[in-house]
């Protein structure tokens, strides 16, 4: 289960992307989460996915 709090989610997702997944698509598939829901929740705290850096910035 992934964190529900957006700030905790940001930390968790960026760590997972850094350590285990080459892309947001791979993370969503690997963790069984909805990519658009993750993006929407993190957008609510002004973070967007940067594919070149493979992290939310």
N, C-alpha and C positions, 0 to 999 in steps of 0.2 A: 504494500500500500504506500502511495506517495503522500507527502505532506499536503494538507489542505490550505494552510496559511501561505499566502503568496511569497513572503520573504523566505520562509523555510523551504518552500518549493524551489525558488530560484537557486538557493545554495545546493540543494539536493540534485536538481537537474544539471546544473553546470558541473558538479563533481562527477556525475554519471557520464556526461558527455566527455569530459576530460579523461576519465579513467577507463571507460568501457565501450563507448559507442562512437563511431565515426561520423554520425549525423543525427539530426533530430528524428528523421524517419526511422532509422535503425533503433533508436532509443524507444520510440513509441511502440514499435513492433516487439522489441525485446521485453519491455515492461508491461505490454498489453494496455497502454493508455491511449486516449484520444489526443492526437497531436494538436488539433485545433483548440481543445479545452485547455491544454497546457499553455499554448500561445496566448489565448484569451486571458487566462488568469494572470500571466506574467505581464501582459500588456496593461493590465489594470494598475500595475505599479511602474509603468513606463519602461519596460524591458521588452526588447524584440530579439528574435533569433538572428544571429549573424552567421551564415553558413561558412564564410571564409575563415572565421575564427572558431567555428563549431561551439558557440556558446551564446548565452543571452547577455546582451549589453544594453 
